[in-house]
């Protein structure tokens, strides 16, 4: 198609970057972004369930304990 630009040898990376940036402004991309936001913004703004928050907190606590054990087991170099 005439509108499809394929990379050619000898093009600078700046030209490729500007083409990628321009693709974000294409009408279909704008329409799609608008539709996705219309469908999912309300859901994404809902608070997380307490069960999920508790799982995240427990996992973070385990990671902190594991890091402390690793730090304690690692010998420190004296200068």
C-alpha positions in Angstrom: 0.0 0.0 0.0 1.1 3.5 -0.6 0.7 4.5 3.1 2.8 1.7 4.4 6.4 2.7 5.0 8.9 -0.1 5.1 12.3 0.5 6.7 15.0 1.0 4.1 18.7 0.7 4.6 20.4 4.1 5.1 17.6 5.6 7.2 18.5 7.2 10.4 17.0 5.9 13.7 15.6 9.4 14.3 13.4 8.9 11.2 12.2 5.6 12.4 11.4 7.1 15.8 9.4 9.9 14.3 7.4 7.3 12.3 6.6 5.4 15.5 5.6 8.6 17.2 3.4 9.5 14.3 1.7 6.1 14.5 0.3 7.0 17.9 -1.6 9.9 16.3 -3.3 7.8 13.6 -7.1 8.0 13.7 -7.5 4.3 14.4 -5.1 4.4 17.3 -6.9 7.4 18.8 -10.3 5.7 18.4 -9.0 2.5 19.9 -7.5 4.2 22.9 -10.7 6.2 23.5 -12.9 3.0 23.3 -10.6 1.1 25.7 -10.7 3.9 28.2 -14.5 4.1 27.9 -14.8 0.4 28.6 -12.2 -0.1 31.4 -11.5 3.2 33.2 -14.3 2.6 35.6 -13.2 -0.9 36.4 -9.5 0.1 36.7 -10.4 2.8 39.2 -12.2 0.4 41.6 -10.4 -0.4 44.8 -8.6 -3.8 45.1 -10.4 -6.4 47.2 -9.1 -6.9 50.7 -8.2 -10.5 50.0 -5.9 -9.4 47.2 -4.4 -6.7 49.3 -3.7 -9.2 52.1 -1.9 -11.5 49.6 0.2 -8.7 48.4 1.1 -7.6 51.9 2.1 -11.2 52.9 4.2 -11.6 49.8 6.0 -8.3 50.5 6.6 -9.3 54.1 8.1 -12.6 53.0 10.3 -10.8 50.4 11.6 -8.4 53.2 12.4 -11.3 55.5 14.2 -13.2 52.7 16.2 -10.0 51.9 17.2 -9.5 55.5 18.3 -13.2 55.8 20.4 -12.8 52.6 21.9 -9.6 53.9 22.8 -11.2 57.2 24.4 -14.2 55.5 26.5 -12.1 53.1 29.9 -11.4 54.6 30.9 -7.7 54.7 34.2 -6.6 53.3 36.3 -4.6 55.7 38.3 -1.7 54.2 
